[in-house]
Amino acid sequence: LEHLTQLDLHNNLIEEIEDDFCSLISLETFIARGNKLKNLPECFALLEQLRHVDLSENAFDHFPEVLCQLQSLLHINLRFNTISVLPDVLLSMEKLRELYLGSNAVSAVPQGLFTMKNLQYLGLTQNRLNEITIENPEISLLQGIYLGANPITQPVYGIGKLPRLRQLTLPSEVENKEEICMHLSHISVELY
């Protein structure tokens, strides 16, 4: 099995990943959506070829920081868990292009998340975010930001200055939505 590149274990009621799983050193895509996972073993960091991870619909109440050691990761899906805090070490993932954390309990994001080196899509829909400020938006590569269904009522600063943004969802209660929409008239902005 050491040459296995893709593994799909979705909807199997798996509660734990054993250490011998980490011998799958050629694994590039790992799908474990719809299980009962709460954490990942530390040896997960040995899966250096891993590019795509789908751990959505599990029981994670914290971001599995061992993923941050995998500098080859391009895509992480952790939607539909109960994650409340995002670690600062997440910002060290220089190759990460897509991060989906919708339907969790995130109430704040690390400063610099919106300007991570290669991040293109960021999904934070249906969390507990109540304010967003994007510092240095001109350096961001983000093409899609999904913030709908969050309790954000404060103005969202910096979002109108993201040079590559093409898709945006915002809560309809955002104070400065008209201003944002005016600056982003060239893209699709969805309010909900």
KOLKOL-952598 format. One record per residue (C-alpha): residue number from 1; residue in three letters; x, y, z. Coordinates in Angstrom, 1 decimal. Layout:
<recs>
<rec num="NUM" residuo="ALA" px="X" py="Y" pz="Z"/>
...
</recs>
This chain:
<recs>
<rec num="1" residuo="LEU" px="0.0" py="0.0" pz="0.0"/>
<rec num="2" residuo="GLU" px="3.0" py="2.3" pz="0.2"/>
<rec num="3" residuo="HIS" px="2.3" py="3.4" pz="-3.4"/>
<rec num="4" residuo="LEU" px="-1.3" py="4.3" pz="-2.8"/>
<rec num="5" residuo="THR" px="-2.0" py="7.9" pz="-3.9"/>
<rec num="6" residuo="GLN" px="-5.7" py="8.3" pz="-3.1"/>
<rec num="7" residuo="LEU" px="-7.7" py="7.0" pz="-0.2"/>
<rec num="8" residuo="ASP" px="-11.4" py="7.6" pz="0.4"/>
<rec num="9" residuo="LEU" px="-12.8" py="6.5" pz="3.7"/>
<rec num="10" residuo="HIS" px="-15.9" py="8.7" pz="3.9"/>
<rec num="11" residuo="ASN" px="-19.0" py="7.8" pz="5.9"/>
<rec num="12" residuo="ASN" px="-17.4" py="4.8" pz="7.8"/>
<rec num="13" residuo="LEU" px="-17.9" py="6.0" pz="11.4"/>
<rec num="14" residuo="ILE" px="-14.2" py="6.0" pz="12.0"/>
<rec num="15" residuo="GLU" px="-13.3" py="7.4" pz="15.4"/>
<rec num="16" residuo="GLU" px="-9.5" py="7.2" pz="15.2"/>
<rec num="17" residuo="ILE" px="-6.7" py="6.9" pz="12.7"/>
<rec num="18" residuo="GLU" px="-4.0" py="4.4" pz="13.8"/>
<rec num="19" residuo="ASP" px="-0.3" py="5.2" pz="13.5"/>
<rec num="20" residuo="ASP" px="0.2" py="2.5" pz="10.9"/>
<rec num="21" residuo="PHE" px="-1.9" py="4.7" pz="8.5"/>
<rec num="22" residuo="CYS" px="1.1" py="7.0" pz="8.3"/>
<rec num="23" residuo="SER" px="3.1" py="4.4" pz="6.3"/>
<rec num="24" residuo="LEU" px="1.1" py="5.5" pz="3.3"/>
<rec num="25" residuo="ILE" px="3.9" py="7.8" pz="2.3"/>
<rec num="26" residuo="SER" px="2.8" py="8.3" pz="-1.3"/>
<rec num="27" residuo="LEU" px="-0.7" py="9.4" pz="-0.4"/>
<rec num="28" residuo="GLU" px="-1.7" py="12.6" pz="-2.2"/>
<rec num="29" residuo="THR" px="-5.5" py="12.7" pz="-1.5"/>
<rec num="30" residuo="PHE" px="-7.2" py="11.7" pz="1.7"/>
<rec num="31" residuo="ILE" px="-10.9" py="11.9" pz="2.1"/>
<rec num="32" residuo="ALA" px="-12.4" py="11.0" pz="5.5"/>
<rec num="33" residuo="ARG" px="-15.6" py="13.1" pz="5.3"/>
<rec num="34" residuo="GLY" px="-18.5" py="12.0" pz="7.5"/>
<rec num="35" residuo="ASN" px="-16.7" py="10.1" pz="10.2"/>
<rec num="36" residuo="LYS" px="-16.3" py="10.7" pz="13.9"/>
<rec num="37" residuo="LEU" px="-12.6" py="11.8" pz="14.0"/>
<rec num="38" residuo="LYS" px="-11.6" py="14.2" pz="16.8"/>
<rec num="39" residuo="ASN" px="-7.9" py="14.4" pz="16.1"/>
<rec num="40" residuo="LEU" px="-5.1" py="13.2" pz="13.9"/>
<rec num="41" residuo="PRO" px="-2.0" py="11.2" pz="15.0"/>
<rec num="42" residuo="GLU" px="1.3" py="13.2" pz="15.1"/>
<rec num="43" residuo="CYS" px="2.7" py="10.7" pz="12.6"/>
<rec num="44" residuo="PHE" px="0.3" py="12.3" pz="10.0"/>
<rec num="45" residuo="ALA" px="3.2" py="14.8" pz="9.5"/>
<rec num="46" residuo="LEU" px="5.1" py="12.0" pz="7.7"/>
<rec num="47" residuo="LEU" px="2.6" py="12.1" pz="4.8"/>
<rec num="48" residuo="GLU" px="4.7" py="14.6" pz="2.9"/>
<rec num="49" residuo="GLN" px="3.1" py="14.0" pz="-0.5"/>
<rec num="50" residuo="LEU" px="-0.4" py="14.9" pz="0.8"/>
<rec num="51" residuo="ARG" px="-2.0" py="17.6" pz="-1.4"/>
<rec num="52" residuo="HIS" px="-5.7" py="17.4" pz="-0.6"/>
<rec num="53" residuo="VAL" px="-7.4" py="16.6" pz="2.7"/>
<rec num="54" residuo="ASP" px="-11.2" py="16.4" pz="3.3"/>
<rec num="55" residuo="LEU" px="-12.0" py="16.0" pz="7.0"/>
<rec num="56" residuo="SER" px="-15.4" py="17.7" pz="6.8"/>
<rec num="57" residuo="GLU" px="-18.4" py="16.4" pz="8.8"/>
<rec num="58" residuo="ASN" px="-16.3" py="14.9" pz="11.7"/>
<rec num="59" residuo="ALA" px="-15.9" py="15.8" pz="15.4"/>
<rec num="60" residuo="PHE" px="-12.9" py="18.1" pz="15.4"/>
<rec num="61" residuo="ASP" px="-13.3" py="20.8" pz="18.0"/>
<rec num="62" residuo="HIS" px="-9.8" py="22.2" pz="17.3"/>
<rec num="63" residuo="PHE" px="-7.8" py="22.7" pz="14.1"/>
<rec num="64" residuo="PRO" px="-5.6" py="19.7" pz="13.7"/>
<rec num="65" residuo="GLU" px="-2.2" py="21.5" pz="13.8"/>
<rec num="66" residuo="VAL" px="-0.3" py="18.5" pz="12.5"/>
<rec num="67" residuo="LEU" px="-1.7" py="19.5" pz="9.1"/>
<rec num="68" residuo="CYS" px="0.4" py="22.7" pz="9.3"/>
<rec num="69" residuo="GLN" px="3.5" py="20.6" pz="9.2"/>
<rec num="70" residuo="LEU" px="2.5" py="19.4" pz="5.7"/>
<rec num="71" residuo="GLN" px="3.9" py="22.1" pz="3.5"/>
<rec num="72" residuo="SER" px="2.8" py="20.3" pz="0.4"/>
<rec num="73" residuo="LEU" px="-0.9" py="20.7" pz="1.2"/>
<rec num="74" residuo="LEU" px="-2.9" py="22.7" pz="-1.4"/>
<rec num="75" residuo="HIS" px="-6.5" py="22.0" pz="-0.2"/>
<rec num="76" residuo="ILE" px="-8.0" py="21.5" pz="3.3"/>
<rec num="77" residuo="ASN" px="-11.7" py="21.0" pz="3.9"/>
<rec num="78" residuo="LEU" px="-12.8" py="21.0" pz="7.5"/>
<rec num="79" residuo="ARG" px="-16.4" py="22.2" pz="7.1"/>
<rec num="80" residuo="PHE" px="-19.1" py="20.9" pz="9.5"/>
<rec num="81" residuo="ASN" px="-17.0" py="20.4" pz="12.6"/>
<rec num="82" residuo="THR" px="-17.0" py="22.4" pz="15.8"/>
<rec num="83" residuo="ILE" px="-13.6" py="24.2" pz="15.4"/>
<rec num="84" residuo="SER" px="-13.6" py="27.5" pz="17.4"/>
<rec num="85" residuo="VAL" px="-9.9" py="28.6" pz="17.2"/>
<rec num="86" residuo="LEU" px="-7.6" py="28.8" pz="14.2"/>
<rec num="87" residuo="PRO" px="-3.9" py="28.5" pz="15.2"/>
<rec num="88" residuo="ASP" px="-1.3" py="31.2" pz="14.1"/>
<rec num="89" residuo="VAL" px="0.9" py="28.3" pz="12.7"/>
<rec num="90" residuo="LEU" px="-1.7" py="28.0" pz="9.9"/>
<rec num="91" residuo="LEU" px="-0.2" py="31.1" pz="8.4"/>
<rec num="92" residuo="SER" px="3.1" py="29.1" pz="7.7"/>
<rec num="93" residuo="MET" px="1.4" py="26.9" pz="5.1"/>
<rec num="94" residuo="GLU" px="2.9" py="28.7" pz="2.1"/>
<rec num="95" residuo="LYS" px="1.5" py="26.4" pz="-0.6"/>
<rec num="96" residuo="LEU" px="-2.1" py="26.2" pz="0.7"/>
<rec num="97" residuo="ARG" px="-4.5" py="27.4" pz="-2.0"/>
<rec num="98" residuo="GLU" px="-7.9" py="26.5" pz="-0.6"/>
<rec num="99" residuo="LEU" px="-9.1" py="26.4" pz="3.0"/>
<rec num="100" residuo="TYR" px="-12.8" py="25.6" pz="3.8"/>
<rec num="101" residuo="LEU" px="-13.9" py="26.0" pz="7.4"/>
<rec num="102" residuo="GLY" px="-17.6" py="26.7" pz="6.9"/>
<rec num="103" residuo="SER" px="-20.1" py="25.6" pz="9.5"/>
<rec num="104" residuo="ASN" px="-17.8" py="25.6" pz="12.5"/>
<rec num="105" residuo="ALA" px="-17.6" py="27.8" pz="15.6"/>
<rec num="106" residuo="VAL" px="-14.7" py="30.1" pz="14.5"/>
<rec num="107" residuo="SER" px="-15.1" py="33.5" pz="16.2"/>
<rec num="108" residuo="ALA" px="-11.7" py="35.1" pz="15.1"/>
<rec num="109" residuo="VAL" px="-9.1" py="34.5" pz="12.5"/>
<rec num="110" residuo="PRO" px="-5.3" py="34.9" pz="12.7"/>
<rec num="111" residuo="GLN" px="-4.1" py="38.3" pz="11.5"/>
<rec num="112" residuo="GLY" px="-2.7" py="37.6" pz="8.0"/>
<rec num="113" residuo="LEU" px="-5.1" py="34.8" pz="7.0"/>
<rec num="114" residuo="PHE" px="-6.5" py="36.8" pz="4.2"/>
<rec num="115" residuo="THR" px="-3.1" py="37.5" pz="2.8"/>
<rec num="116" residuo="MET" px="-1.5" py="34.1" pz="3.0"/>
<rec num="117" residuo="LYS" px="1.1" py="33.7" pz="0.3"/>
<rec num="118" residuo="ASN" px="-0.9" py="31.4" pz="-2.2"/>
<rec num="119" residuo="LEU" px="-4.4" py="31.2" pz="-0.6"/>
<rec num="120" residuo="GLN" px="-7.0" py="31.7" pz="-3.4"/>
<rec num="121" residuo="TYR" px="-10.2" py="30.5" pz="-1.8"/>
<rec num="122" residuo="LEU" px="-11.3" py="30.9" pz="1.9"/>
<rec num="123" residuo="GLY" px="-14.6" py="29.5" pz="3.1"/>
<rec num="124" residuo="LEU" px="-15.7" py="30.8" pz="6.5"/>
<rec num="125" residuo="THR" px="-19.5" py="30.7" pz="6.0"/>
<rec num="126" residuo="GLN" px="-21.7" py="30.0" pz="9.0"/>
<rec num="127" residuo="ASN" px="-19.3" py="30.6" pz="11.8"/>
<rec num="128" residuo="ARG" px="-19.3" py="33.0" pz="14.7"/>
<rec num="129" residuo="LEU" px="-17.3" py="35.8" pz="13.2"/>
<rec num="130" residuo="ASN" px="-18.5" py="39.3" pz="14.2"/>
<rec num="131" residuo="GLU" px="-15.8" py="41.4" pz="12.6"/>
<rec num="132" residuo="ILE" px="-13.3" py="41.2" pz="9.7"/>
<rec num="133" residuo="THR" px="-10.4" py="43.5" pz="8.8"/>
<rec num="134" residuo="ILE" px="-8.1" py="42.7" pz="6.0"/>
<rec num="135" residuo="GLU" px="-4.6" py="44.3" pz="6.4"/>
<rec num="136" residuo="ASN" px="-2.6" py="44.9" pz="3.3"/>
<rec num="137" residuo="PRO" px="-5.3" py="43.6" pz="0.9"/>
<rec num="138" residuo="GLU" px="-3.3" py="44.6" pz="-2.2"/>
<rec num="139" residuo="ILE" px="-0.9" py="41.6" pz="-1.7"/>
<rec num="140" residuo="SER" px="-3.7" py="39.1" pz="-1.4"/>
<rec num="141" residuo="LEU" px="-4.2" py="36.4" pz="-4.1"/>
<rec num="142" residuo="LEU" px="-7.8" py="35.6" pz="-2.8"/>
<rec num="143" residuo="GLN" px="-10.3" py="35.0" pz="-5.6"/>
<rec num="144" residuo="GLY" px="-13.1" py="33.8" pz="-3.4"/>
<rec num="145" residuo="ILE" px="-14.1" py="34.7" pz="0.1"/>
<rec num="146" residuo="TYR" px="-17.2" py="33.1" pz="1.7"/>
<rec num="147" residuo="LEU" px="-18.4" py="34.9" pz="4.9"/>
<rec num="148" residuo="GLY" px="-22.2" py="34.5" pz="4.7"/>
<rec num="149" residuo="ALA" px="-24.3" py="33.5" pz="7.7"/>
<rec num="150" residuo="ASN" px="-21.9" py="35.0" pz="10.2"/>
<rec num="151" residuo="PRO" px="-23.0" py="37.6" pz="12.9"/>
<rec num="152" residuo="ILE" px="-20.8" py="40.3" pz="11.2"/>
<rec num="153" residuo="THR" px="-22.5" py="43.6" pz="11.7"/>
<rec num="154" residuo="GLN" px="-19.4" py="45.9" pz="11.9"/>
<rec num="155" residuo="PRO" px="-18.0" py="47.3" pz="8.7"/>
<rec num="156" residuo="VAL" px="-15.7" py="44.9" pz="6.8"/>
<rec num="157" residuo="TYR" px="-12.5" py="46.8" pz="5.9"/>
<rec num="158" residuo="GLY" px="-10.1" py="46.0" pz="3.1"/>
<rec num="159" residuo="ILE" px="-12.3" py="43.6" pz="1.2"/>
<rec num="160" residuo="GLY" px="-13.0" py="46.1" pz="-1.5"/>
<rec num="161" residuo="LYS" px="-9.3" py="46.4" pz="-2.2"/>
<rec num="162" residuo="LEU" px="-8.5" py="42.8" pz="-2.9"/>
<rec num="163" residuo="PRO" px="-7.1" py="42.9" pz="-6.5"/>
<rec num="164" residuo="ARG" px="-8.0" py="39.3" pz="-7.6"/>
<rec num="165" residuo="LEU" px="-11.3" py="38.8" pz="-5.8"/>
<rec num="166" residuo="ARG" px="-14.1" py="37.3" pz="-8.1"/>
<rec num="167" residuo="GLN" px="-16.5" py="35.7" pz="-5.6"/>
<rec num="168" residuo="LEU" px="-17.7" py="37.1" pz="-2.3"/>
<rec num="169" residuo="THR" px="-20.5" py="36.1" pz="0.1"/>
<rec num="170" residuo="LEU" px="-21.3" py="38.4" pz="3.0"/>
<rec num="171" residuo="PRO" px="-23.9" py="38.5" pz="5.7"/>
<rec num="172" residuo="SER" px="-26.7" py="40.9" pz="4.7"/>
<rec num="173" residuo="GLU" px="-26.3" py="42.7" pz="8.1"/>
<rec num="174" residuo="VAL" px="-22.8" py="44.1" pz="7.3"/>
<rec num="175" residuo="GLU" px="-22.9" py="47.9" pz="7.8"/>
<rec num="176" residuo="ASN" px="-20.9" py="48.9" pz="4.8"/>
<rec num="177" residuo="LYS" px="-22.2" py="46.4" pz="2.3"/>
<rec num="178" residuo="GLU" px="-23.2" py="49.1" pz="-0.2"/>
<rec num="179" residuo="GLU" px="-19.7" py="50.5" pz="-0.1"/>
<rec num="180" residuo="ILE" px="-18.2" py="47.1" pz="-0.6"/>
<rec num="181" residuo="CYS" px="-20.5" py="46.3" pz="-3.5"/>
<rec num="182" residuo="MET" px="-19.7" py="49.6" pz="-5.1"/>
<rec num="183" residuo="HIS" px="-15.9" py="48.8" pz="-5.0"/>
<rec num="184" residuo="LEU" px="-16.6" py="45.3" pz="-6.3"/>
<rec num="185" residuo="SER" px="-19.1" py="46.1" pz="-9.0"/>
<rec num="186" residuo="HIS" px="-17.0" py="43.8" pz="-11.4"/>
<rec num="187" residuo="ILE" px="-17.7" py="40.6" pz="-9.4"/>
<rec num="188" residuo="SER" px="-20.6" py="38.6" pz="-8.0"/>
<rec num="189" residuo="VAL" px="-21.4" py="39.6" pz="-4.4"/>
<rec num="190" residuo="GLU" px="-24.0" py="37.5" pz="-2.6"/>
<rec num="191" residuo="LEU" px="-25.6" py="38.6" pz="0.6"/>
<rec num="192" residuo="TYR" px="-27.1" py="36.2" pz="3.1"/>
</recs>
